[in-house]
Amino acid sequence: MLGRLNHVAIAVPDLAAATATYRDTLGAQVSQPQALPEHGVTVVFVDLGNTKVELLEPLGEGSPIAAYLERNPAGGMHHLCYEVADIRAARDRLAAAGARVLGDGEPRTGAHGKPVLFLHPKDFAGTLVELEQA
């Protein structure tokens, strides 16, 4: 069911500073910031060729990243994103196996313009998992 690792997401308290670190210190190619109000985040992607690192900061008061950063003020790994061929089939298979899909269970459009879902970290070794339709 799982395809390739699409990205590793890191929550950061200051997106501009984190972007500068990846771009200027590490010499990475970093995308322009993209606001995703429906997800409560602003993101940039660090292109690594075989995968990406997503840097994300809170956008708006209801951002789930704000709560994460309250517990982890310096930031940290937030989630892993895996590609799947058919997100609804993956959701149905996972739900039948007892995995918890967050939200209302319906895919939403993610940063890459493709459907995404999130899975409860307690079902996946303490790691929040995002699925993105390839």
Sequence and secondary structure as in RCSB ss.txt:
>XXXX:A:sequence
MLGRLNHVAIAVPDLAAATATYRDTLGAQVSQPQALPEHGVTVVFVDLGNTKVELLEPLGEGSPIAAYLERNPAG
GMHHLCYEVADIRAARDRLAAAGARVLGDGEPRTGAHGKPVLFLHPKDFAGTLVELEQA
>XXXX:A:secstr
 EEEEEEEEEE S HHHHHHIIIIIS  EE   EEETTTTEEEEEEE SSSEEEEEEE STT HHHHHHHH TT 
EEEEEEEEES HHHHHHHHHHTT  B TTS  EE TTSSEEEEE GGGTTT EEEEEE 
